[in-house]
């Protein structure tokens, strides 16, 4: 992996496999059974110029669990960019304060522009409809762990990506990351106007994967291993798209009926979150809460060891993880959530 993590395009299969192995070694720390101080004294700058809860706190927690500390900035209003400061100047100033920087920005390509001004590691926490590489890595880590538990293999697996595939930066990064592995069957289902960008479909197909695009979830998916659904991102719509989308029904909603009637008992359900739980939305239904097929909370938990692995690799301390590792001294519950499925 290079100095920065801006896109999954910078990752080879060997890089990804290394991160998966390092993340696995981070599990005792992420699960709050062990403590390490390998980044003691290091400071993370978390620059989030677009709303975030999970990603921002996940990066914070990952850095802190390695012994570092965090400085947070959220929103343009409280930034010097509101005074006209350039990305270049902000990058250089923050580099004098921090040992690593995570940045989220509403404009595609802005994080890469920011990273050009610094030699301090920069991680893309999401750039508009562009990419979200750490999310794709934790998604792949989740699939790998879940498949191991179920006795499955990634090679030959059937994955369904559905929802807003046009604006969903998580699926943009994930489909490119998946394409590095053994031939897969990938089905794409989205409302009209929200299809996966054609260049990504062509890229994945050129790497030997079977890519199929459908217009509806009303199909037989009994051989489906993973359904990855995304929120409809209306905040990124143009006025024209907003008008055309007004009449779309809930035909693209993933719920218990869809799983029971069209999928199998081992089909995993994933979502990058947040999911829109309000009635009438085209998103992942809350009626799956407590169902062992719902992997979304295991998915978010996996963000900690994977983001720890990213920090450890970029800051070149992955070989020091176990040094001075000790048991935690506080109470840790056996299950984090009251409705977590027992596996």
Buried (B, 14 or more C-beta within 10 A) or exposed (E): BEEBBBBBEEBEEEBBBBBBEBBBBBBBBBBBEBBBBBBEEBBBBBBBBBEBEEBBBBBBBBBBBBBBBBBEBBEEEEBEBEEEEEBEEBBBBBBEEBBBBBBBBBBBEBBBBBBEBBEBBBBBBBBBBBBBBBBBBBBBBBBBBBBEEEEBEBEEBBBBBBBBBBBBBBBBBBBBBBBBBEEBBBBBBBBEBBBBBEEBBEBBBEBEBEBBBEEEBEBEBEEBBBBBBBBBBEEBBEEEBEEBBEEBEEEBBBBBEBBEEBBEEBBBBBBBBEBBEEEEBBBBBEEBBEBBBBBBBBBBBBBBBBBBBBBBBBBEBBEBBEEEBEEEEEEEEEEEEEEBBEE
